[in-house]
C-alpha cells in the first residue's frame, strides 16, 4: 500500500483527485494528507514521509519546484499535476517525470499508477528536476525514444527529421537509422522546439541543420536526399527562419 499526499491549492481539485484515487486504486493507495501552499507542503512531506506525492506546479505562495528544493524527505514517487501544458510538459518529458494534465482523466491516472508500480523502489532523482522554461530544449542534447525492442537514446543533433503516420512517428537519423515510436508527431513537436526543429507540414517535422536547399514552391531537400513538402500555411515562417530574420 502506497501512502500518498496531495499538494493542491484548489479544494475541489484535491477532492476530485482523492475520489479518483479511491476509484482506481483503493487497495493500493491511501491518501494520508493534503496541503495547499509551499510551507504546508514542505512540512507535511517531511513529517508524513509519503511514498507518493501528487503536486500541483502553481501553488498559492510558490511552486512545486520550490517545494522540491526545501524538503528533506525525498524518497517518494513524484507526480506533477498541471493545467499548463506547453512549457511544463516539455520539461517533464525530457526528464521522465510522471505528470497528469488537469482535469485529470481516470484512464491516464491508472496508467501513471501502473508506471509507478513498475518502478518499485526507484525514486526520482530530484537534482534533475528542471522548472518549466521556454529555453528548455537548449539545456538538453538527447531524447529517449521507446520502442518494443528497446529504449533508444538519441542525440538531438543526429535527428534529420520526423514523419508521422496516424498515431506513430518515425525518426530518421543521420546514420540512416529509422526509429518508429507509438506516439503522434504532436507529442514530439512539443519537445523538439524551434529554431532547429520546425513543423513544416502536417506530416513532417525537420531539423533545419540538415536542410541543403528549398524552393519557392515549397519543396525542401534534406542532407540525406529526402524531399519534404512545406504546407502553404508554414511557408512564410519557414522562409523567415531560414533567412535568419527571426533568429
ABEGO torsion letter per residue (X at the ends): XBBBBBBBABAAAAAAAAAAAAAAAAAABBBABBBABAAAAAAAAAAAGBABBBBBABBAAEBAAAAAAABABABBBBBBBBABAAAAAAAAAAAGBBBBBOBBBAAAAAAAAAAAAAAEABBBBAAABBBBBAAAAAABABBBBBBAABBBBBBAAABABBBBBEABBBBBBAAGBBBBBBBBAAAAAAABBOAABBBABAABBBBAAABABBBAAGBBBBAAGBBBBBBAAAAAAAAAAAAGAAX
